[in-house]
Every structure is written in structure tokens, then in C-alpha cells.
Amino acid sequence: MKNASFVALAFVVTCGLSAPTLSQADNCNGRFTNIGIQAETIEVAKGHSVTYFAARGSASSENSIHNGVGECGGYALSTPDGKLRMVGVCARKNEDGDSWSDEWGLEPGAQRGWWKQSGGTGVFAGKTSAGWWQVVVDDGKATMGTWGGNCN
């Protein structure tokens, strides 16, 4: 379950190893990194647990304004049927101090998660960016991945 919790950290919208191929709807993409700083698993019953976690990470992009550092938090729910669902939020700031936040999730069995911007200041104010994210590598402590979507 520890590895699953840090896979969840993988969303911090954005810094991995290789850029993804853009789909027709994508007009932005980038990479993300996360380093787990805290995690706690509560086993409710055999095979049914919740892991709460926090991570520090970065997001980068060569074709959008989504470049910054910050923190993410969320939970991973493991159910008795072996399925795992993850949900979280991230908040980051760029070098000018402008910030943005996003919500994200990963449905059971999915290879890619979803994300959507939920707030922002400065250059991020009023934006409605949304898209997908995918882990490239995860060792249970650090995660790297790629993301893409429609940034507006």
C-alpha cells in the first residue's frame, strides 16, 4: 500500500523522464516529480484501507505556463476486491509568486489519471486547464511522470 500512496503523489500536475505524444485535444504537456514527505495507512478491515499522504514536487512545461514547485496531498483507497482509487489536490507557485491549484484522481485499473485546475492567482487566474497524467517511474518514495491536456 505504501507504493500505491506515492503513485498517487505522481499527479502534481507535472516533471518526468520523457514527453508524451500529444493527442488532438492536447495543446500543452510537461513533466512532474513528487517526493513523499508523509503517509499514514489506516486498515479499516482486512483488505480495506485508506492511505493519506503528502508530497513536495515540481511541474514543468515547455509549451504552457505550468512551471512551479509546491505540495500535494490526498488519499488512496484500497478495497477488498483489490481495486485502488486515488484522489488529491496540489498547489504550486512559479518564480514570480503566482500560484495555481488542481484537483486530480485515478480510477481503479486506469493507466492515466485526470486533472483540472481549480484556482489560480496572477497569470493562472481564471484558467480552466484540464487533462491527463501518467506515472513514468515510482520507487515508493519518489515519482516522475508526464502530463498533457488543454491549457487555457
C-alpha contacts under 8 A as a table, 3 or more apart, distances in Angstrom:
res1	aa1	res2	aa2	distance
1	M	4	A	5.02
1	M	5	S	6.32
1	M	41	T	7.71
1	M	51	T	7.55
1	M	78	S	7.94
2	K	5	S	5.26
2	K	6	F	6.67
2	K	39	A	7.73
2	K	41	T	7.84
2	K	51	T	7.89
2	K	140	G	6.45
3	N	6	F	5.31
3	N	7	V	6.25
3	N	138	D	7.76
3	N	139	D	7.07
3	N	140	G	4.29
3	N	141	K	7.66
4	A	7	V	5.05
4	A	8	A	6.50
4	A	76	A	7.06
4	A	140	G	7.56
5	S	8	A	5.22
5	S	9	L	6.81
5	S	39	A	7.35
5	S	51	T	6.23
5	S	52	Y	7.42
5	S	53	F	6.60
5	S	75	Y	7.08
5	S	76	A	5.71
5	S	140	G	7.88
6	F	9	L	4.83
6	F	10	A	6.67
6	F	36	G	6.36
6	F	53	F	7.64
6	F	138	D	7.50
6	F	140	G	5.59
6	F	141	K	6.46
6	F	142	A	7.17
6	F	143	T	6.97
7	V	10	A	5.13
7	V	135	V	7.14
7	V	138	D	6.47
7	V	140	G	7.32
7	V	143	T	6.65
8	A	11	F	6.39
8	A	74	G	7.61
8	A	75	Y	7.55
8	A	76	A	6.90
8	A	86	M	5.93
8	A	87	V	7.40
8	A	88	G	7.62
8	A	105	G	7.96
8	A	106	L	7.72
9	L	12	V	6.52
9	L	34	N	6.06
9	L	35	I	7.78
9	L	36	G	7.16
9	L	53	F	7.72
9	L	54	A	7.35
9	L	55	A	6.22
9	L	72	C	6.77
9	L	73	G	7.21
9	L	74	G	7.81
9	L	143	T	7.10
10	A	13	V	7.99
10	A	32	F	7.26
10	A	33	T	6.68
10	A	34	N	5.95
10	A	134	Q	7.64
10	A	135	V	6.10
10	A	143	T	5.40
10	A	144	M	6.45
10	A	145	G	6.52
11	F	14	T	6.74
11	F	32	F	7.24
11	F	34	N	7.99
11	F	104	W	6.85
11	F	113	G	7.81
11	F	115	W	7.91
11	F	133	W	6.31
11	F	134	Q	7.59
11	F	135	V	7.90
11	F	145	G	7.75
12	V	32	F	6.26
12	V	33	T	7.11
12	V	34	N	6.88
12	V	57	G	6.71
12	V	58	S	6.98
12	V	59	A	6.72
12	V	71	E	7.58
12	V	72	C	6.23
12	V	89	V	7.86
12	V	90	C	5.76
13	V	31	R	7.58
13	V	32	F	6.05
13	V	59	A	5.85
13	V	90	C	7.69
13	V	102	D	7.57
13	V	115	W	7.34
13	V	133	W	7.08
13	V	147	W	6.61
14	T	30	G	5.68
14	T	31	R	4.16
14	T	32	F	3.16
14	T	33	T	6.66
14	T	58	S	6.53
14	T	59	A	3.79
14	T	60	S	5.66
14	T	61	S	7.54
14	T	66	H	7.82
14	T	133	W	7.73
14	T	145	G	6.92
14	T	146	T	6.12
14	T	147	W	5.79
15	C	30	G	6.32
15	C	31	R	2.80
15	C	32	F	2.43
15	C	33	T	4.72
15	C	58	S	6.35
15	C	59	A	5.17
15	C	60	S	5.52
15	C	144	M	6.00
15	C	145	G	5.80
15	C	146	T	6.22
16	G	19	A	7.65
16	G	30	G	7.84
16	G	31	R	4.46
16	G	32	F	5.15
16	G	33	T	6.18
16	G	135	V	7.85
16	G	136	V	6.49
16	G	137	V	7.94
16	G	144	M	4.25
16	G	145	G	3.96
16	G	146	T	5.32
17	L	31	R	7.33
17	L	136	V	6.87
17	L	144	M	6.84
17	L	145	G	6.72
17	L	146	T	7.54
18	S	31	R	7.64
18	S	146	T	7.03
19	A	29	N	7.27
19	A	30	G	6.33
19	A	31	R	6.98
19	A	146	T	6.25
20	P	29	N	7.34
20	P	30	G	7.95
20	P	146	T	6.48
20	P	147	W	7.27
20	P	148	G	7.48
22	L	25	A	7.83
22	L	26	D	5.60
22	L	27	N	7.49
22	L	28	C	7.86
22	L	29	N	7.37
22	L	148	G	6.99
23	S	26	D	5.31
24	Q	27	N	7.99
25	A	149	G	6.97
25	A	150	N	6.55
26	D	29	N	7.41
26	D	131	G	7.73
26	D	148	G	6.10
26	D	149	G	4.43
26	D	150	N	5.03
26	D	151	C	7.97
27	N	63	N	7.95
27	N	148	G	7.65
27	N	149	G	6.21
27	N	150	N	5.23
27	N	151	C	6.41
28	C	61	S	7.56
28	C	63	N	5.65
28	C	64	S	5.81
28	C	148	G	5.56
28	C	149	G	5.60
28	C	150	N	6.10
28	C	151	C	5.96
29	N	61	S	6.04
29	N	62	E	7.64
29	N	63	N	6.83
29	N	64	S	7.42
29	N	146	T	7.43
29	N	147	W	5.42
29	N	148	G	3.93
29	N	149	G	6.42
30	G	59	A	7.31
30	G	60	S	5.46
30	G	61	S	4.20
30	G	62	E	6.84
30	G	63	N	7.90
30	G	146	T	5.75
30	G	147	W	5.39
30	G	148	G	6.42
31	R	59	A	5.94
31	R	60	S	5.38
31	R	61	S	6.55
31	R	144	M	7.43
31	R	145	G	5.67
31	R	146	T	4.33
31	R	147	W	5.96
32	F	57	G	7.26
32	F	58	S	5.60
32	F	59	A	4.53
32	F	60	S	6.37
32	F	144	M	5.71
32	F	145	G	5.30
32	F	146	T	6.09
32	F	147	W	7.52
33	T	57	G	5.19
33	T	58	S	5.35
33	T	59	A	6.77
33	T	142	A	7.32
33	T	143	T	5.54
33	T	144	M	4.51
33	T	145	G	6.54
34	N	55	A	5.94
34	N	56	R	5.54
34	N	57	G	4.10
34	N	58	S	6.71
34	N	142	A	5.65
34	N	143	T	5.14
34	N	144	M	6.66
35	I	55	A	5.36
35	I	56	R	5.40
35	I	57	G	6.05
35	I	141	K	5.97
35	I	142	A	4.52
35	I	143	T	6.55
36	G	39	A	7.51
36	G	53	F	7.51
36	G	54	A	6.16
36	G	55	A	4.28
36	G	56	R	6.58
36	G	141	K	5.44
36	G	142	A	6.29
37	I	53	F	7.76
37	I	54	A	5.76
37	I	55	A	5.07
37	I	56	R	6.86
38	Q	53	F	5.46
38	Q	54	A	5.17
38	Q	55	A	6.84
39	A	51	T	6.64
39	A	52	Y	5.56
39	A	53	F	4.16
39	A	54	A	6.48
40	E	51	T	5.43
40	E	52	Y	5.39
40	E	53	F	6.51
41	T	49	S	6.76
41	T	50	V	5.66
41	T	51	T	4.08
41	T	52	Y	6.44
42	I	49	S	5.53
42	I	50	V	5.36
42	I	51	T	6.23
43	E	46	K	6.99
43	E	47	G	7.47
43	E	48	H	6.02
43	E	49	S	4.18
43	E	50	V	6.54
44	V	48	H	5.65
44	V	49	S	5.37
44	V	50	V	7.62
45	A	48	H	5.13
45	A	49	S	6.93
46	K	49	S	7.90
46	K	80	P	7.19
47	G	78	S	6.97
47	G	79	T	6.10
47	G	80	P	4.51
47	G	81	D	7.79
47	G	82	G	7.39
48	H	77	L	7.64
48	H	78	S	5.48
48	H	79	T	4.61
48	H	80	P	5.15
49	S	77	L	6.00
49	S	78	S	5.21
49	S	79	T	6.74
50	V	75	Y	6.64
50	V	76	A	5.70
50	V	77	L	4.64
50	V	78	S	6.28
51	T	75	Y	5.35
51	T	76	A	5.11
51	T	77	L	6.57
52	Y	73	G	7.56
52	Y	74	G	5.82
52	Y	75	Y	4.40
52	Y	76	A	6.65
53	F	73	G	5.51
53	F	74	G	5.61
53	F	75	Y	6.09
54	A	71	E	7.18
54	A	72	C	5.65
54	A	73	G	4.24
54	A	74	G	6.75
55	A	71	E	5.61
55	A	72	C	5.27
55	A	73	G	6.34
56	R	69	V	7.68
56	R	70	G	5.80
56	R	71	E	4.42
56	R	72	C	6.42
57	G	69	V	5.76
57	G	70	G	5.71
57	G	71	E	6.05
57	G	72	C	7.69
58	S	67	N	7.51
58	S	68	G	5.68
58	S	69	V	4.27
58	S	70	G	6.39
58	S	92	R	7.75
59	A	66	H	6.50
59	A	67	N	5.21
59	A	68	G	5.39
59	A	69	V	6.36
60	S	66	H	6.02
60	S	67	N	4.34
60	S	68	G	6.63
61	S	64	S	5.62
61	S	65	I	7.05
61	S	66	H	5.93
61	S	67	N	5.96
64	S	67	N	7.81
64	S	151	C	7.01
65	I	123	V	7.84
65	I	124	F	7.94
66	H	94	N	7.91
67	N	93	K	7.85
67	N	94	N	5.90
68	G	92	R	5.73
68	G	93	K	5.05
68	G	94	N	4.24
68	G	95	E	6.90
69	V	92	R	5.00
69	V	93	K	5.66
69	V	94	N	6.72
70	G	90	C	7.35
70	G	91	A	5.67
70	G	92	R	4.04
70	G	93	K	6.33
71	E	90	C	5.68
71	E	91	A	5.68
71	E	92	R	6.48
72	C	88	G	7.01
72	C	89	V	5.56
72	C	90	C	4.01
72	C	91	A	6.42
73	G	88	G	5.54
73	G	89	V	5.68
73	G	90	C	6.52
74	G	86	M	7.45
74	G	87	V	5.63
74	G	88	G	3.88
74	G	89	V	6.29
75	Y	86	M	5.80
75	Y	87	V	5.69
75	Y	88	G	6.39
76	A	84	L	6.69
76	A	85	R	5.71
76	A	86	M	4.40
76	A	87	V	6.69
77	L	84	L	5.58
77	L	85	R	5.24
77	L	86	M	6.32
78	S	82	G	6.58
78	S	83	K	5.80
78	S	84	L	4.61
78	S	85	R	6.75
79	T	82	G	5.58
79	T	83	K	5.44
79	T	84	L	6.54
80	P	83	K	7.34
83	K	108	P	5.46
83	K	109	G	7.19
84	L	107	E	7.31
84	L	108	P	5.05
84	L	109	G	7.49
85	R	105	G	7.60
85	R	106	L	5.81
85	R	107	E	5.11
85	R	108	P	5.14
86	M	105	G	5.32
86	M	106	L	5.04
86	M	107	E	6.76
87	V	103	E	7.74
87	V	104	W	5.84
87	V	105	G	4.27
87	V	106	L	6.57
88	G	103	E	5.90
88	G	104	W	5.38
88	G	105	G	6.26
89	V	101	S	7.11
89	V	102	D	5.63
89	V	103	E	4.46
89	V	104	W	6.11
90	C	101	S	5.40
90	C	102	D	5.39
90	C	103	E	6.62
91	A	99	S	7.04
91	A	100	W	5.71
91	A	101	S	4.21
91	A	102	D	6.66
92	R	99	S	5.46
92	R	100	W	5.59
92	R	101	S	6.42
93	K	96	D	7.79
93	K	97	G	5.53
93	K	98	D	5.40
93	K	99	S	4.02
93	K	100	W	6.43
94	N	97	G	5.34
94	N	98	D	5.58
94	N	99	S	6.35
95	E	98	D	7.54
98	D	120	G	7.50
98	D	121	T	5.37
98	D	122	G	5.04
98	D	123	V	6.57
98	D	124	F	6.99
99	S	120	G	5.45
99	S	121	T	5.33
99	S	122	G	7.17
99	S	124	F	6.69
100	W	117	Q	7.24
100	W	118	S	7.62
100	W	119	G	5.60
100	W	120	G	4.05
100	W	121	T	6.47
100	W	124	F	5.98
100	W	125	A	7.88
101	S	117	Q	5.85
101	S	118	S	5.53
101	S	119	G	5.22
101	S	120	G	6.23
102	D	115	W	6.58
102	D	116	K	5.41
102	D	117	Q	4.11
102	D	118	S	4.90
102	D	119	G	6.97
103	E	115	W	5.62
103	E	116	K	5.54
103	E	117	Q	6.42
103	E	118	S	6.43
104	W	113	G	7.11
104	W	114	W	5.51
104	W	115	W	4.17
104	W	116	K	6.53
105	G	113	G	5.53
105	G	114	W	5.54
105	G	115	W	6.67
106	L	110	A	6.60
106	L	112	R	6.85
106	L	113	G	4.33
106	L	114	W	6.55
107	E	110	A	5.59
107	E	113	G	6.99
110	A	113	G	6.94
111	Q	134	Q	6.72
112	R	132	W	6.31
112	R	133	W	5.58
112	R	134	Q	4.85
112	R	135	V	7.79
113	G	132	W	5.46
113	G	133	W	5.16
113	G	134	Q	6.33
114	W	130	A	7.65
114	W	131	G	5.73
114	W	132	W	4.35
114	W	133	W	6.12
115	W	130	A	5.49
115	W	131	G	5.36
115	W	132	W	5.81
115	W	133	W	7.21
116	K	128	T	7.16
116	K	129	S	5.87
116	K	130	A	4.02
116	K	131	G	6.45
117	Q	120	G	7.95
117	Q	127	K	7.14
117	Q	128	T	5.77
117	Q	129	S	5.35
117	Q	130	A	6.07
118	S	128	T	7.42
119	G	124	F	7.52
119	G	125	A	6.76
119	G	126	G	7.28
119	G	127	K	7.48
120	G	123	V	7.72
120	G	124	F	4.60
120	G	125	A	4.41
120	G	126	G	6.83
120	G	127	K	7.26
121	T	124	F	5.19
121	T	125	A	4.49
122	G	125	A	5.47
124	F	127	K	5.71
127	K	151	C	7.72
127	K	152	N	5.73
128	T	151	C	7.15
128	T	152	N	6.05
129	S	149	G	7.27
129	S	150	N	5.60
129	S	151	C	4.31
129	S	152	N	5.43
130	A	149	G	5.61
130	A	150	N	5.63
130	A	151	C	6.59
131	G	147	W	7.45
131	G	148	G	5.69
131	G	149	G	3.78
131	G	150	N	6.11
132	W	147	W	5.67
132	W	148	G	5.56
132	W	149	G	6.06
133	W	145	G	7.21
133	W	146	T	5.79
133	W	147	W	4.13
133	W	148	G	6.51
134	Q	145	G	5.56
134	Q	146	T	5.48
134	Q	147	W	6.25
135	V	138	D	7.12
135	V	143	T	7.07
135	V	144	M	6.05
135	V	145	G	4.18
135	V	146	T	6.53
136	V	143	T	7.72
136	V	144	M	5.67
136	V	145	G	4.56
136	V	146	T	6.90
137	V	143	T	5.87
137	V	144	M	5.41
137	V	145	G	6.72
138	D	141	K	7.25
138	D	142	A	5.81
138	D	143	T	4.39
138	D	144	M	6.48
139	D	142	A	5.84
139	D	143	T	6.81
140	G	143	T	7.51
